[in-house]
């Protein structure tokens, strides 16, 4: 996938702060406390959140660096 290749080439990662911000947003969406959401999540869920953040960063990067003629 192109987006994943860009993320890897640019060495993009989801920082702990990024994951924490995303978890807070998810908790707000589900009207839960962040701690309760964290208790409900399995380790693979954290990995999926981090992967989603990484992909969003790559898409943002591609839009910011797109050359439009």
C-alpha positions as CSV (number, residue, x, y, z in Angstrom):
1,X,0.0,0.0,0.0
2,X,1.3,3.4,-1.0
3,X,0.4,5.1,2.3
4,X,2.2,2.5,4.3
5,X,5.3,2.8,2.1
6,X,5.3,6.6,2.6
7,X,5.0,6.1,6.4
8,X,7.8,3.7,6.4
9,X,10.0,5.8,4.1
10,X,9.5,8.9,6.3
11,X,9.9,6.8,9.5
12,X,6.6,8.0,10.8
13,X,5.4,6.6,14.1
14,X,2.7,7.2,16.6
15,X,4.2,8.8,19.7
16,X,2.8,7.9,23.1
17,X,1.3,11.3,23.3
18,X,-0.5,10.7,20.0
19,X,-2.0,7.4,21.2
20,X,-3.0,9.0,24.5
21,X,-4.8,11.9,22.6
22,X,-6.6,9.3,20.4
23,X,-7.7,7.3,23.4
24,X,-9.1,10.4,25.0
25,X,-11.0,11.2,21.9
26,X,-12.3,7.6,21.8
27,X,-13.3,7.8,25.4
28,X,-15.2,11.0,24.8
29,X,-16.9,9.5,21.8
30,X,-18.1,6.5,23.8
31,X,-18.8,8.7,26.9
32,X,-16.4,6.7,29.0
33,X,-13.5,7.6,31.3
34,X,-10.1,7.1,29.6
35,X,-9.0,4.7,32.4
36,X,-12.1,2.5,31.8
37,X,-11.5,2.5,28.0
38,X,-7.8,1.5,28.6
39,X,-8.9,-1.4,30.8
40,X,-11.3,-2.6,28.1
41,X,-8.6,-2.5,25.4
42,X,-6.4,-5.5,24.6
43,X,-2.7,-5.0,23.5
44,X,-3.6,-5.5,19.8
45,X,-6.1,-2.7,20.1
46,X,-3.3,-0.3,21.1
47,X,-1.3,-1.5,18.1
48,X,-4.3,-0.8,15.8
49,X,-4.7,2.7,17.3
50,X,-1.0,3.4,16.7
51,X,-1.2,2.0,13.1
52,X,-4.2,4.3,12.4
53,X,-2.3,7.3,13.7
54,X,0.7,6.4,11.6
55,X,-1.4,6.1,8.4
56,X,-3.2,9.4,9.1
57,X,0.2,11.1,9.5
58,X,1.3,9.6,6.1
59,X,-1.9,10.8,4.4
60,X,-1.4,14.3,5.8
61,X,2.2,14.3,4.7
62,X,1.2,13.3,1.1
63,X,-1.4,16.0,0.9
64,X,1.0,18.6,2.3
65,X,3.7,17.6,-0.2
66,X,1.5,17.0,-3.2
67,X,2.5,18.8,-6.4
68,X,-0.6,20.1,-8.2
69,X,-0.1,21.3,-11.8
